[in-house]
Amino acid sequence: MVRNVADLMPELEQDDFYLLSGVEQGMRFSEWVNRGKLPEFSGLSPENVEYRLERALKRGLVEKKTLQYEGYTLQFEGYDALALRALAERETISEFGSPLGVGKESDVYEVKSYKPLALKYHREGYTNFRAVDKERDYTSDNDHVSWMYTARKAAERELEILEELYPEVSVPRPIDGNRHAIVMEKMAGVELSRAKLEDEQVVGVLDLILREMAGAYDAGYVHADMSEYNVFVGEEGVTVFDWPQAVPTDHDHAAEFLVRDAENLIGYFRRKYPQSVPEIDAERVANAISEGSFESVRALAR
């Protein structure tokens, strides 16, 4: 797990951020930034660079490696600090709270502004960049692609999709973004995987989720990673989240992804609530969604 840097922020000075920004700039050209280039990239004197590097290394914000030269690269903590500072300076957030969820590809924390919000740090590629690079459309064809680029592009893509879908589709309301971080409204309710639905609620909740999938399709997107871990269920309905891997409906594999999403969702409900959910063919559901004719799973039951 990547360490939360919020507690470090009061210790960091303006020149520390100049140094981190300089490393970030250098990483556009190479994963490891030559120390000799850091005065140019950061705008700091060589003596100040040396001092700031010691502070950053001590706090785990950068990593050092000796190659043919002395090189430095940002740790995710350093990248987090840059994004957090930018969001705070824009007054998007004012306080940092407790974790809301930690996963392989993102960390989510509660933050505060005019109301409780959620801050999502994208982590794509940090532990398994090669796999993510092959699977995601937003990775680059350039020779030099880092986890930093991958995470930033994932965040930018998700923010863009949320802005296109909200409010017609029940997704988290997007607020702001910087680098690999997105700020959105905090979702109400509980993750579908942890929800305990009454028998009479089951089909209704499944229908609600499938209707949101239909709304997203009508808006031009297939989620492409639908599961019980990407839906919140609350008193006011359902919210579908985690959209960075979504594909446009004209994507070569959009129909395949839509069927897979329907299979994953229906399969979960059938396993957990076998007595409440009728047998239904996921492909029929996907076809109804793509044709704009989906009404309920019971109408499509075998």
HELIX and SHEET records of a PDB file:
HELIX    1   1 ALA A    6  GLU A   11  5                                   6    
HELIX    2   2 GLN A   14  GLY A   26  1                                  13    
HELIX    3   3 ARG A   35  LYS A   37  5                                   3    
HELIX    4   4 LEU A   38  SER A   42  1                                   5    
HELIX    5   5 PRO A   46  LYS A   58  1                                  13    
HELIX    6   6 PHE A   76  GLU A   89  1                                  14    
HELIX    7   7 PHE A  129  GLU A  135  1                                   7    
HELIX    8   8 TRP A  147  LEU A  165  1                                  19    
HELIX    9   9 LEU A  192  ARG A  194  5                                   3    
HELIX   10  10 ASP A  199  ALA A  219  1                                  21    
HELIX   11  11 ALA A  254  LYS A  272  1                                  19    
HELIX   12  12 ALA A  282  GLU A  291  1                                  10    
HELIX   13  13 VAL A  297  LEU A  300  1                                   4    
SHEET    1   A 3 VAL A  33  ASN A  34  0                                        
SHEET    2   A 3 GLU A  70  LEU A  74 -1                                        
SHEET    3   A 3 VAL A  62  THR A  66 -1                                        
SHEET    1   B 5 GLU A  95  VAL A 102  0                                        
SHEET    2   B 5 SER A 106  LYS A 112 -1                                        
SHEET    3   B 5 PRO A 116  HIS A 122 -1                                        
SHEET    4   B 5 ALA A 181  GLU A 185 -1                                        
SHEET    5   B 5 PRO A 174  ASN A 178 -1                                        
SHEET    1   C 3 VAL A 190  GLU A 191  0                                        
SHEET    2   C 3 VAL A 231  GLY A 234 -1                                        
SHEET    3   C 3 GLY A 237  VAL A 240 -1                                        
SHEET    1   D 2 TYR A 221  VAL A 222  0                                        
SHEET    2   D 2 VAL A 247  PRO A 248 -1                                        
END                                                                             
